[in-house]
Amino acid sequence: MQQFQNSGYDIVPFENKADIYVINTCTVTNMSDRKSRQMLRRAKQKNPSAIIVATGCYVQVAKDEVEKLEEIDLCLGINEKNEIVKYVEAYIQNHTKQCMISDVMKQKEFLDFGMITLAERTRAAIKIQDGCDRFCTYCIIPYARGRVRSRKMDSIIKEAQELVENGIKEIVLTGIHIASYGKDFEDDITLWNLLKELNKIEGLKRIRLGSLEPKLLTREFIENLKVLDKLCNHFHLSLQSGCDDTLKRMNRRYTVSEFREVTKNLREAFEEVVLTTDVIVGFPGETDEEFETTYKFLKEINFYKMHVFPYSQRKGTKAATMENQVETAKKEERSRKLIELSNQNEQEFLNKYIGTNVEVLFEQEDKEYIKGHTKNYLEVAVNKGEAQENDLKYVKITKSQDVRLLGYVTNE
């Protein structure tokens, strides 16, 4: 979007008629592929004479399929989308359909888009790496995004400094597999080195980490993190299953006992730490006994919140051809059971905060409230007028409602 803006184009909502539509596709599941195709058709229906550009992960892994879609004028792979304006303007000149999709597996360096301009935002995401080398049996992403490629540390620091100068108080480090940051560098730079430098930036109040591989969080690494005063005490740990046999079939490279140790060490190191996770139910071969093992483990760990996903077959992955695929009804039943547990955990955790003071970074208004998040990522709302967007204020919590905390601004 910014590339188009910098080249003089106007950005309009998708609902409006446009001359150019860019659909950034997803391919995490077969349903994602279907939704991507639906969006392409919707764009063409809105303006049959518009230029329709498809890019992103579905385009990258399904070139033969995408090339046959009549709605598309241009399809650009992961490596090509950073020159999207150049390709669109070439199409305007010659009106020749093109599919420019290079082999992402051969890409060895991070494609740096540079500084992203953000308007009216209090939190900014900084992408620090791309690609993944893990090859979990259910996941197509390594084939769509290629091998691990880390962004140069000085580029990340520069962007963070510029964001802070523009008023941003919190940055979130994102990527496909941020635990592998620096793995492709020759000078032993790691995520820890990056975090140390970001923590030095004057004016930056919070550093939040995206989803983490549990294996990264050794006792030594956690002890190092404790000294970073700007690091948020919220960790999203990708679990996927609480059963060792299931984890092995998934090609997850840790055991339940190792994961348990990570959560124990985090809770000992950080006060009021919030732990969230992802769980897949109904993975091929998951028996009732394996699911019950997972359920008991999740109850034991007591995550604040769990994102629950029924397993979805993804063509091109090893798991899609595994025997003993679990029937849909059973996956839905297991999902409901874990979602109920997650909701119960969330409400119990929030109730503990009634009567306490918490620091909140306010982000946006709705009709009645202005809301934001605590450092450990609990949503808090106060009446409009008590705070402004981007304010960092203390709030006295009076009650919990609709999985968020309500209160009033205090000087404490």
N, C-alpha and C positions, 0 to 999 in steps of 0.2 A: 504494500500500500504506500509506504513511504517513498519507494523508488518512483512510483507513478506520480505522487505529489511533487517530488523534486523535479520531475520532467514536465510539470505544468498541467497535469490531468486533474480533474475534479473527482473526488470520491463521493459516491451516492449510496444510500441504503440499498440492500439487495431487492427490496420490494419495489423500488423505483426502476423506471426504464433506463438502461445504460447502453453505451456503445460497445463496451468491453466488459465481459464477465470473467472473473478469475475464480475457479473452484479449486481450493487446496484440499486434495482428497486424502482420505484415511483408508487404511487397509488392515487394521488390527484384527477385525473379524470379517467373515463373509457378509454380515449385515452392514458393516462399514462400506464395503465395496458397493453394495446395493444402494445405500443412501447416497454415495458419491455419484452414481449413475443417475439417480433421481434428481439430484441437484443440477446436474448438467442439462437434463431434459427441461427442468423448470426454467433455467436461464434462457434456453433457446426459445421456449414458449413465450417468455416475456418480451423478447425482441428477436424475431427470426433473422433479422439482418445484422445482429450484433456479432462481434468476434468472441468466440467462446474458447477460453484457455483452461486446460486441465493440467494441474501439476500435483506434486506431492507423492505420497507413498503408494497409493493404488496405481497410479501411472507408472511408477518405478518398477513394480513387480509384475504388472500385467500388460506389458507393451503390446503384445499381439491382440489382446482383447480390446484395449483402448483405441488402437488404430482403426478398428472397425466401427467405432461409435460415430454415427453420422453427425451428432450434435457438435463434435469437437473440431475446431479449426487449428488449434495448436496444442500439442501435449509436450510438456517439459518435465524432465526428470529432476531428481533432487539436486544434482550438480548444476543444472541449467537455470533453475528458477531465480538465481541471484542476478541473472541478466535478462529478466523477463521483459523489460521495456524494449530492449534491443530486438528481441524476437518478435514482439507484437508490432513494432514499427516496421520491421522487415515484411511482416505479413500484410500490413496496410499497403505497402508498395506493390507486392506481387500477387497477393491473394492465393498463395499456394499452401495447401495443408501440409504441416510438418509435424513429425514426432521426433523430438531431440531428447534422447534418453541414453546417457552414457552409462557404463558399468560402474556403479557406485562402489563395488568391491575394490576397484583399482584406485579410488580416491584416498590419498594418504594425508592430506592436510585439511584442517578445518576451514570451511568457506566462511569468512568473516564478513558479515553484513555491516559491521561497524555500529556506530551509535544509533539507537532507535529513539526518535522524538516521541515523548509522551506528553499528553495534554490532560490536565485536571486529574492527575493520578497521584496517589500517595505511596504506592508500592510499585516497584518495577522488577520485571523478570530479566535476568541476564543469562543468556545461553552460554554455557562454558565448554560444552563438548557435544559431539554428535557420534552416532554409531554405537554398536554393542558387539562384544566378542563372546557372549555367554551362550547363545544358541539353546535356550530353553526349548523343550520339545513342542510346546504349544504356540510359540511366538514366531511371527514372520518378520519382525522388525529388523533383525540383523541383515536380512536379504533386501529390505527396503532402504535401510539407512547406511549399510556398509559397516566397516570396521571402526574401532574407536579412533576418533580424531579430536584432539584437545585444542582449545583456543589459546593463543599465546597469553601469558599472564599479564603482560603490560597492557595488552588491548582490553582485557577485562577490567583492570584497575582504572584505566583511563575512562572507560564508559561509566564505571561506578562513580568516579569523581565528578564527571559531568552531570550525571543524574542528581547527585547530591547538591551540586551548584544550582540545579533547576528546581530544588525544593523537595526532592524525593527523600524520605526518611528511612525506608525499608527496601532492601533488595532481596530477591529470591534467586538462588542459583539453580538453574534448570539444565536439563540435557536428557539424552536417552538413558545414560548410565553414568551419573556424575561420580559414583565411587571410583570409576576407572580414570578420572581426570589425571592427565600427566603420564599415563601409561605409555604413550607413544613418544614422549619426549626423551631425549638422550641425557638430559642434565638432572635427572632425579627430582624433578618438580612434581609435587603431589597436591591433592586437595588441601592437605594441612598447610602447605606453604602458601597457597592462594588465600585461605581463610585468615592466616596471620596478617597478610598484607592488607586485606580488605578491612580487618578490624582496626587498622591504624587510621583509616580515612576520617578526618575531622568532619563532624556534622552528620555522619551516618549513624543512625540510632539502632537499626536492627539488621541482622543478616539471617536469612531463613534458608534452610536447605530443602531441596526437592527430595523426591523418593530416593532412599538409600538401600544399597545392598548390605545385608546384615554382616557379611564377612569383613567389610571395611571397618566395622566398629569393634576393634580389638580394645582390650583394657587400656593399653598404652595410648591409642588414638583418643579414646574417651577422656582420659586424664589430660591430654593435651587440649581438648576442646573446652575443658572447664575454665581455662584462663582467658577465654575470649568473652569479654563482657557484653559484646554486641550480638553474640550468637543466640538465636531464639531457642528456648527450651521446648521445642516441638520437633519430634522425629517421626517421619513416615517410613516405616520399615516394611519392605515388600516381603511378606511371608508366603502367600499362595496356598499353603497347606500346613496343618499341624500334625501331619503323619509322615514319618520317615519313608515309608514305602512309596507313598504318593510323591513326595519330594524327589525321590530317586527317579521315578518315571518321568517327572517333569524336567530332570537334569538341573535341579536347583542344587547349588554346591555347598549346602550346609545341612546340619541336622537340627532336629527339634531341641536337643539339649544345648547346642551352640547358640541357637536363637534365644533360648531362655536365659542364658548367661548374659547375652547382650542387653536384654531388657532389664535384668537385675543390675548390671553395671551402670546403665543410664539412670535408673531410678536412684541409685546411690550417689551418683555424681551431680545430678541436677534437681533442685527443688521444684516442686509443682510441674514436673516434666509431663508432657502429653505425648502419648504414643498412639499412632494410628497405623493402619495396615490395609493391604489388599488380600483378598482370599478368593480362590477359584473353587467352586463346588462342582461335583459331577465330572471331574477329570476322568478320562478313560481308565477303567479298572477300579475306580473308587467304590469300594464295598460299603455296606452299611456300617461295618465295624471300623473301617478307615475314617469314614465321616464322623462317627462318634468320637474317635480318637482326636480328630481335629477340633470338634466341638468342645471337648473337655480341656484341650490345650488352650483354646481361645478364652474359655471361661477362667482358666487359671491365670493367664497373662493379664486379662482385664484391660484390653485396649479401650481407649476413650471412644474411638470410632473405627468401624470396619467397613471398607468398601467391598461389597460382595458381588461376585460375577459368576453366573452360571457358565460352565465351560462351553465355548463355541468352537466348533470345528473350523480350522483355517486351512484351506487348500494350500499345499506347499510345505506344510510342517509335518514333522514326524508323528505327532500326536493324532493328526487327522486320520492316519491309517492304522492306528492301534486297535487291537481287539477290545471287546467289552465296553463299547461306547454306552454311556449312561442315558437312560430314557429321559425325555424332556420333563415329564411330570415329576420324576424323582429329583431332578436338578432344581426345579421350582420349589419343591417342598423343602429341600435343604437350604436353599437361598432364604426362604421365609424364616426358617428357624434361626439362621445366623443374623438376619436383619433384626429380628426381635431381640436377640441378645445384644446387638450393637446399640439399638435404641435404649435398652434398659441401662447399659453401661454409661451411655452419654448422659442420660437424665440424672443418674445417681452422681456422676462426676460434677455436673453443673450445680446440683443442689448443695454441694459442699462449699460453694463460693458465696452463698447467700449470707450477707452481713459482713463480707470482706471488702477491702479496697483493692482495686486492680488498675494497672496502667493500660490505657487504650489508645491506639492510633486510629483516629476517626477517618473513615474512607468515603462514605456516601450517604445521601439522604433518601428516605422513602417518604410516603405521605405523612407519616406521624413521627418518625424517629430519625436521628442521625446515628449511624452504626459504624463499628470498627472492630478490631481484634486486639486481644491481649498478646503479649509476647509468646505465650504458649498456644496461641491460635484459637481462643474461645471467642465467639462472637458476642459483642456487648452493644446494647442500644440505650440511648438516653433521648429525652424529648428534644425535638428540633429547637434550635436557639441556644441550647446549653453548650454547644461546641460547633466548630467549623471543620470542614474537610481539611485533613492534614494536621489537625491539632493532636498533640500528645498530652492527654490529661488523665488524672486519677478519677475513678468512678466508684461510688459506694453501691454495691449490689444489693438490691431489695428483693428480687424474685427471679425465678427461672420460668420462661414461657416460650413455647414453640422452639425448643432446642437452642435458645440463646438466653443470655443474661440481660436483665433490665436493671437500671439504677439511675443515679443522678451524679453529676459532676461535683467533686469535692476538692478542696485545696490540700487535703492530706497527702 
